[in-house]
Amino acid sequence: MTEERGCGNCGSNFEKMVAIWLPDTNYTKKLKNGTEKRLGSHDCPSCDGHNSLTILGSRAASLTSVVIAQLFSSVFNEDKKLLAPTPSPRSATSPSRSSA
């Protein structure tokens, strides 16, 4: 039996911690040559949504690409337009000008 202690990093007790569910979505596929290959499914094990899970922990450009692809492939998005505001490179790199 394990004893409840709390977070090993910050020491918070378990009442302040959030429970998570981490399903195992990996599976092994046997190839024609007899070897096995380990693959991961992106199908949600809770709702059975096909290819509905997204990988977290990627760089911003990768995640943005995934989000845009998901939005544009949706049958509910009839008007496929994207507006992505970015700061002006000139205003971000040049020092502020003051009139003296």
C-alpha positions, 0 to 999 in steps of 0.5 A: 500500500502506498502512502499519500505524500503529495507532489514530489516537486513542490510538496503540495498535498494531494487536495491541491492536485488535479487528477489526470487520465493518461490513456495508452493509445499506442499499439503494435502492428505486425509487418509483412516481413514479420517485424513489429512496428510500434504506432500511436493512435490519434483516436480518442478512447473516451468518445471514439472520435476519429483522429481527434487527439492532438500532440502537445509539447511541439513548437508553436509553428507546428501546433499552429499548422495542426490547428489550421489544418483541423479548422480547414478540414472541418465540414462545419467551416464553410467559409475557410478564411484565416486572419493571423495578426502579427506585430510589425517587425519594424516596430518590434526591432527598432528603438522608440523614437523621441523628439528632442 
